[in-house]
Amino acid sequence: DGPDGRHLPPDSVLVLTVKSQDTAGALAAWVDAPVDGGGTAGERLPLFTAQNGVVNEPAALRLFARVHGVCVWLPATHLEPGVVVANGHPHPGVLHVGRYPSGSDDTDRAVAADLTAAGFVAPVRPDVMRWKYGKLLGNLGNGLQALFGRDIPTELTGRVRVEGEAVLAAAGIAHTSQAEEAAERGDLVQHRPVGGEQRSGGSTWQSLARGAGSDETDHLDGVLVLLGRLHGVPTPVNAAVQQAVRRAVRERIPAGEFPPAELEKMLG
């Protein structure tokens, strides 16, 4: 849960896996951890951001000199302490790795080799952030799923992505396409039932289902809302999803049970 005061070996690799709203606390806890031979974790050790969204890498680079992005395609379920259900098959997930802001190095290749040996698909990407922005567009549906479960109005799923694509185009930010991602994934990671049960929902749905008291929507949809405001692109649906998910967390509305009429009011 954090450094224990002992010096870290100089060949340590830190992997950040918390949701984006907890990134600042995790970075603060580890940045000044001492390393054998002198210096601190922030000065000497590589940090891999195995997280959804695109806000964690710049936050990490403010404190850590060596930051590596990880684009996570990994269908898993975590609803009770100590239990993680891996729904991916025949591989548990695809983890694209590369230096931030761009490039790749021997550390990427070494980590990718370890992940491959552990059963993952782990391509090294010199443009890992292009893949992470593509994943971000897909994650814009997370908030809707958290609100409505499997009964998401189809037009809303389309609208959050259309807004996102328009914003990234206006900002000049490159991203992978759905076709490119599907071709890359192929049959490598398919969803399978575990214990007779299908995966119930993604990471934001799981936060609401656990009653975690926080969520990542402001760091997913919120990024597109921010960029939209900076570049003059309206993002009403993503902004409404942000507001609705915050309300669901605040009022302890169970995952999938947000009243659709309330979101319609927010959309005017």
C-alpha positions in Angstrom: 0.0 0.0 0.0 3.0 2.2 -0.1 6.8 2.5 0.6 7.8 1.0 3.9 10.9 3.1 4.4 13.3 0.5 3.0 15.4 1.4 0.0 14.1 0.1 -3.3 16.4 -2.0 -5.6 17.7 0.1 -8.5 16.1 -2.3 -11.0 12.6 -1.8 -9.6 9.8 -1.0 -12.0 6.7 0.8 -10.6 3.3 0.0 -12.1 0.5 2.4 -11.4 -2.9 0.7 -11.5 -5.2 2.9 -9.5 -8.1 4.8 -11.2 -7.3 8.4 -12.3 -8.9 10.1 -9.3 -6.4 8.3 -7.0 -3.3 9.0 -9.1 -2.1 12.1 -7.3 -2.1 10.3 -3.9 -0.2 7.3 -5.3 2.4 9.4 -7.0 3.0 11.5 -3.9 3.4 8.3 -1.8 6.1 6.9 -4.0 8.0 9.7 -5.7 10.5 10.3 -2.8 11.0 6.7 -1.9 14.8 6.1 -1.6 16.6 3.9 -4.0 19.7 1.8 -3.3 22.8 3.7 -4.4 21.2 7.1 -4.0 18.4 9.1 -5.4 14.7 8.7 -5.3 12.1 6.7 -7.2 11.0 9.8 -9.0 14.6 10.5 -10.2 15.7 6.9 -11.1 12.9 4.4 -11.5 10.6 3.8 -14.5 6.8 4.3 -13.8 4.3 2.5 -16.0 0.7 3.9 -16.0 -1.6 0.9 -16.6 -4.7 3.0 -16.4 -7.7 4.2 -18.4 -7.6 7.8 -19.7 -4.8 10.1 -20.7 -4.4 12.4 -17.7 -2.1 10.1 -15.6 0.9 10.4 -17.8 1.4 14.2 -17.6 0.6 14.0 -13.9 3.3 11.4 -13.5 5.9 13.2 -15.6 5.7 16.2 -13.2 7.2 13.9 -10.6 8.9 11.0 -12.3 11.6 11.4 -14.9 10.9 8.1 -16.7 7.2 7.6 -17.5 5.8 4.8 -19.7 2.2 4.6 -20.9 0.2 1.4 -20.9 -3.0 1.1 -23.0 -5.1 -1.5 -21.2 -7.5 -3.9 -23.0 -8.2 -6.2 -20.1 -11.8 -7.4 -19.3 -11.8 -8.2 -15.6 -14.2 -7.8 -12.7 -13.4 -6.6 -9.2 -16.4 -6.4 -6.9 -15.2 -7.8 -3.6 -11.9 -7.3 -1.7 -9.2 -9.8 -2.8 -11.1 -11.2 -5.7 -10.4 -10.4 -9.3 -12.2 -12.3 -12.1 -10.3 -12.5 -15.4 -12.9 -12.7 -18.2 -10.4 -12.5 -21.1 -9.7 -15.6 -23.2 -7.5 -17.1 -24.6 -5.3 -14.2 -23.3 -6.4 -12.2 -20.2 -5.6 -8.9 -21.9 -3.6 -6.8 -24.3 -1.2 -4.3 -22.7 0.4 -1.9 -25.2 3.5 -0.3 -23.7 5.7 2.6 -24.7 7.5 5.7 -23.5 5.6 8.9 -22.7 5.2 11.1 -24.6 6.5 8.9 -27.4 9.2 6.4 -28.3 10.2 3.1 -26.7 13.3 1.7 -25.0 14.8 -1.4 -23.5 12.7 -1.1 -20.4 9.5 -1.3 -22.5 10.9 -4.4 -24.2 11.9 -6.0 -21.0 8.5 -5.4 -19.4 6.7 -6.5 -22.5 8.7 -9.7 -22.4 7.7 -10.4 -18.8 4.0 -9.6 -19.6 4.1 -12.0 -22.6 5.7 -14.7 -20.4 2.8 -14.2 -18.0 0.2 -14.8 -20.7 -0.6 -11.3 -21.9 -0.3 -9.9 -25.4 2.1 -7.0 -24.9 3.1 -5.0 -28.1 5.6 -2.2 -27.7 4.2 1.0 -29.2 6.3 4.1 -29.9 3.0 5.9 -30.3 1.3 4.4 -27.2 -0.6 7.6 -26.5 -2.4 7.3 -29.9 -3.6 3.9 -28.6 -4.6 5.4 -25.3 -6.6 8.2 -26.9 -8.4 5.5 -29.0 -9.2 3.6 -25.8 -10.4 6.9 -24.2 -13.0 7.2 -27.0 -14.2 3.7 -26.2 -14.3 4.5 -22.5 -16.7 7.4 -23.0 -19.4 4.7 -22.7 -18.3 3.7 -19.2 -20.3 6.4 -17.5 -23.4 5.5 -19.4 -23.0 1.9 -18.5 -22.6 2.8 -14.9 -25.8 4.8 -15.0 -28.0 2.4 -17.0 -26.4 -1.0 -17.0 -27.1 -3.0 -20.2 -30.1 -0.8 -21.1 -28.1 2.2 -22.5 -30.0 4.1 -25.1 -28.1 3.4 -28.3 -28.2 7.0 -29.5 -26.4 8.2 -26.4 -23.5 5.7 -26.9 -23.1 7.1 -30.4 -23.3 10.7 -29.3 -20.6 10.6 -26.6 -18.2 9.1 -29.2 -19.1 11.5 -31.9 -18.5 14.4 -29.5 -15.2 12.9 -28.5 -14.0 12.3 -32.1 -14.9 15.9 -33.0 -13.0 17.3 -30.0 -9.8 15.3 -30.8 -10.0 16.4 -34.4 -10.3 20.0 -33.4 -7.4 19.6 -30.9 -5.3 17.8 -33.6 -4.8 14.7 -31.4 -4.3 11.4 -33.2 -6.1 8.3 -32.1 -6.6 4.7 -33.2 -9.8 3.8 -35.1 -12.3 1.2 -34.0 -11.4 -0.8 -37.1 -7.7 -0.7 -36.3 -8.3 -1.8 -32.8 -10.6 -4.6 -33.8 -8.0 -5.9 -36.3 -5.3 -5.7 -33.6 -7.4 -7.5 -31.0 -8.8 -10.1 -33.4 -9.6 -13.3 -31.4 -6.8 -12.7 -28.9 -9.0 -11.5 -26.1 -12.7 -12.6 -26.0 -15.1 -12.3 -23.1 -16.0 -15.6 -21.5 -18.2 -16.4 -18.5 -16.5 -17.3 -15.2 -18.3 -19.5 -12.7 -21.3 -19.4 -15.1 -21.5 -15.6 -15.0 -20.9 -13.1 -17.7 -18.9 -9.9 -16.9 -21.5 -7.5 -15.5 -19.9 -4.2 -16.4 -16.7 -2.1 -16.9 -14.6 -0.3 -14.5 -16.9 2.7 -13.8 -19.9 0.4 -13.3 -17.8 -1.7 -10.9 -17.0 1.5 -8.8 -20.7 2.2 -8.4 -21.5 -1.4 -7.7 -18.9 -1.5 -5.0 -20.0 1.8 -3.5 -16.4 3.0 -3.8 -17.4 6.6 -3.2 -15.5 8.0 -6.2 -15.4 7.4 -9.9 -13.2 8.1 -13.0 -15.8 9.8 -15.2 -14.4 13.3 -14.6 -11.1 12.0 -15.9 -12.6 10.2 -19.0 -15.6 12.2 -20.3 -14.2 15.2 -18.4 -11.1 15.3 -20.6 -13.2 15.6 -23.7 -15.4 18.3 -22.1 -12.2 20.2 -21.2 -10.8 19.9 -24.7 -14.1 20.8 -26.2 -14.3 24.0 -24.1 -10.7 24.9 -25.1 -11.4 24.4 -28.8 -14.9 25.6 -29.1 -16.6 22.1 -29.6 -19.8 21.5 -27.7 -19.9 18.3 -25.6 -23.3 18.4 -24.0 -23.8 14.6 -23.6 -20.3 14.0 -22.1 -20.9 16.9 -19.7 -24.3 15.5 -18.7 -22.8 12.0 -18.1 -20.2 13.6 -15.8 -22.9 15.4 -13.8 -25.1 12.3 -13.6 -22.4 9.9 -12.5 -21.3 12.4 -9.8 -24.9 12.5 -8.6 -25.1 8.7 -8.6 -21.9 8.5 -6.5 -23.1 11.2 -4.1 -26.6 9.8 -3.7 -25.5 6.2 -3.6 -27.7 5.3 -6.6 -26.9 1.6 -7.4 -25.1 0.8 -10.6 -27.5 0.7 -13.6 -30.4 2.3 -11.7 -30.1 6.0 -12.6 -33.5 7.3 -13.9 -33.2 7.9 -17.6 -35.6 10.8 -17.3 -33.1 12.6 -15.1 -30.4 12.5 -17.7 -32.9 13.7 -20.3 -33.5 16.8 -18.1 -29.8 17.4 -17.9 -29.6 17.3 -21.7 -32.5 19.8 -21.9 
